[in-house]
Amino acid sequence: MSLDSPEKNAEFAASLSTQIPVLSDPKGETARRYGVLAFGGLYSKRWTFYIDETGTIRAIDKDVNPESAGQDILERLSSLGFKKRSSREPTPVASGEPVESSSERYSDFVER
């Protein structure tokens, strides 16, 4: 989640060709509720929340390493028993264009 506008987040996601939506919270309301609003509301802390299909927070990673975050998320999702999606269809990115699926990744675990 970012405190940037939805438009800026869409541009950022497209620049990375990411398959993970970058959520926008320009007023910081959700960040405040999750306890991640930092430095006078100028940015949000880089934490990962693992929330199951019932809305229960199963784990929180407060020590996110951007260099290994993708692999760390995959490992944590597996260790928490999150089920993979059965579909191997390409997942659309912010630009609307699909990205080929070639290996296990975060989007394999989440519903669209």
N, C-alpha and C positions, 0 to 999 in steps of 0.2 A: 504494500500500500504506500502511496505517495501523497504528499500534500500538494503536489502539482495539479494543474487542471487536467480534465480528461483528454483534451486535445494534446497537451504536452506529453502525457503518458502514452497516448497512441503513437505519437512520433517516436518516442523513446523505444517502445516495444517494437515498432517497425524497423528501427535502426539496428536492433539486435536480432531481428528475425525470430523473436521469441514466440513460443507457443503458450506461454503463461500470461493471462491477462494482468496488466498492471492497474490495480484499482486506484481510484482517485478519491481523496478526502481533503479538498481544498480548505475547508473550515476547521479541520483537525478534530471533528467531533468523535469519529470512530477511534482515531489514534488516542485521544484522551481517555475514552472508555476502556481501551485495552492497555493503558498505562505506558504507551510508547511515545507520547508527545514529548519532545525534548527541546532544550535551549529556548525557552520562552515561546514555544509553538512554531519555531522556524523550520523544524524538520522532525521526522519520526525516527525512532531508534530502529536498527536493523535486526528485528527479531522474527523468528518463524513460528507461527502457531499452527499446530496440527489439529484440525477440527474434523470430527467424524460426521457421518450423514445425519446424526441426530442433533448436531450442533454442540456436542460436548468437546471441550478442549482436552485433547488427549495428551498433549505435550507442548512445551514451549522451549525453543532454542534461543537463549539470550546471548549466545556467543557465536554469531554467524560469521563465518569466514567467506568473504565473497569469492575467493579463489577456488574453494572446494564446495560451495553451497549446493550446487546441483547434485553432486554425488552424495553429499551429506543428507540431503532431502530424500533421495531415493532410498538410502540405507535406513533412515528413520521411518519412512513410510512402510517399508518391508518389516522392520522390527516391531512396529506397532500393529501389524496385521491388516493394514489397509489393503483392500482387494484391488487388483489391477482391472482396468476396463477390459472387456472381452473383445472390443473392436480394435482393429489395427489401422483404421482409416486415418489418412492424414488429418491433422487438426488445423483449422484455419488460424492464421495469425492476425494481428491487428489490421493489416492491409487487406485482409479478406482472401489472400492467396494461401493455398495449402502448402505445408512443408512436408516433404517425404519423411516417413518414419523408418529409421534404420536401426535404432537401438532402444533399450529401456530408458525411459526418461519420466520426469514428473507427470507429464500429461497422460501417461499410461494409467495413472492412479486416480485421476479426477474425472468427474462427469462433466460434460459440456452442457 
